[in-house]
Structure formats: structure tokens, C-alpha cells
Amino acid sequence: MKRKRVFSVEQKMEILRDAEENGMLATCRKYEIAQSLYYRWKNRFDQMGIDGLQAQHFRVDPAIRDLEKENERLKKIIARQALELEVKSELLKKTQRLKRRSS
């Protein structure tokens, strides 16, 4: 599996300039990038300028992470309780059947 390459803003700009001079297909082959990646960079550059080529990292608020962990913990508790109820109801049905047979 190939390792994900990370391009700097300068490299992205160079690739965009190269594509204008030599054509998009030749440039994509030269730098071994997908055409969709080239078009994504081009669209971002056209819309937001050089800032659009900056790496976009989204940080998750630690409070949200804590809530997600708590949510997962509560889901496990509920699942465990649902399983216990199911087992108890099955046992109850069996004991009721046995009582009917013995009567």
C-alpha cells in the first residue's frame, strides 16, 4: 500500500503552473497525481486563492470526544441490560411452560 504523500503549498502552486504550461494530463502523469486531486486544488485556488491550498485539518473539541466516549459507554450498558432482559424473559417463558405441564 502506498504511503499518502503530502504536498506543500509551494508544490501545489508549481503543479498548477506546470499544468497551465504543459497541460493537465501530462502534469498529472509527471507528478503521479490523480486528475481529481488536480481539479480539487485548482477549484480551491480559483475560489480562495493561495489560502485554499493550505492543508485543512479539523480538530475535534475534547468535550465532544468525551461525550462520544460517554455515549459509547452508555450504549454498552443498555445493550448489556437488553440482553439480560431477553435472557430473563426466555427463562420466565420456560418456567411457565414447565408449570403448565406439571399441572
N, C-alpha and C positions, 0 to 999 in steps of 0.2 A: 504494500500500500504506500502510495506516495505521501510524503510529508507536505503539509499545507505550506505554500510559500507566502511570505508577507512582503508586500511591495511598499516602499516609502512613497511619499507624495511626489518626490522628485522623479522616481522611477515611473510612476503613473503618468506624470506630465510628459516624460520622454517618450513613452509608448504612444500617448495620444498625438504628440507632434509627429512621430515616426509614421503613424497611420495616415496622417494628413498628407505626408510627402510620398509615401510608398504604397499606400492602400491598406485597408483594414485587414484583408485576408493574409497578405504577405507579412504584415506586422504580427498578427496573432500567431502565425506559424513560427516566425523568428523568435518570439518570446515565449512560445508554448503556452499561450493562454486561450481560454475559450472565447468565442465571439460574444457570448452573452456577458462575460466579465468586461470585455472591452466596451460594449454598449452601456453597461451599468455605470462604468467610470465616466464615459462620455456624457451620459444623461445627467449624472450628478455634477459634473464640471459645468455643463451648459446651464443648469438650474442654479447652482450655488457658488460657482467659481472654484477657486482653489480649496476653499473650506470644505467643499463637497467630497474632496479626495482624501480628507483626513480619515484615519481609522475610527470607526464608530463602535465604541464599547458601551454597553449598557450595564450599569451597576444595579444590583438588586439591593434594595433597602434592607438592612439587617432585621428590622422589625417585621418585614414581610417574610423573610426566611424563618424567623421564629414562629410566626403564625402558621406557616406551611408545615413546620415540624410538629407543632401542637395539633394541627388539623390531622396530620397523618397518625399521630398517637391516638387521637380520639376515634378515628376510623377503625383502627386496630381493636380498640376496646369494644366498639359497637359490634364489629364482626365477631369477636370472641363471645359476647353476650348473645348475639343472634344464634350462634352455633350451640351454645349451652341451652337456650330455649328450645331449639329444634330437637336436641337430644332428649330433653326432659319431656317434651310433648310426645315423642315417639315412645318413651318409656311408659308414660301415662296411658297411651293407647294400648300398649301391650298388657299392662296390668288390668285395664278394664276388660280386655278380651278374655284374660285368664279368669277373672271374676265371673264373667258371664258363663263361661264353660263349666265352672265348678258349681254354679247354682242350679 
